[in-house]
């Protein structure tokens, strides 16, 4: 799902490492991929990954969406923002 890029600063690598399982984030990847996308955070082998809702339903983790690898000096144009938790309806 594409989402608008937030108007507040993106998270640092250290802040990304504190996100709990299932947190909602918006990611703009350094290689584009048609703008910002909304994901949930999934932890695997001690590392946070971006996971789509469909991947979550299927139990699939795309290892190319390793959040802390792509942020910072390696990929300076990848940015991650935390979203507020959604209220239960």
Secondary structure, 3 states (H helix, E strand, C coil): CECCCCCCCCCCHHHHCCCCCCCEEEEEECCEEEEEEEEEEEEECCEEEEECHHHHHHCCCCHHHEHHHHCCHHHCCCEEEECCCCCCC
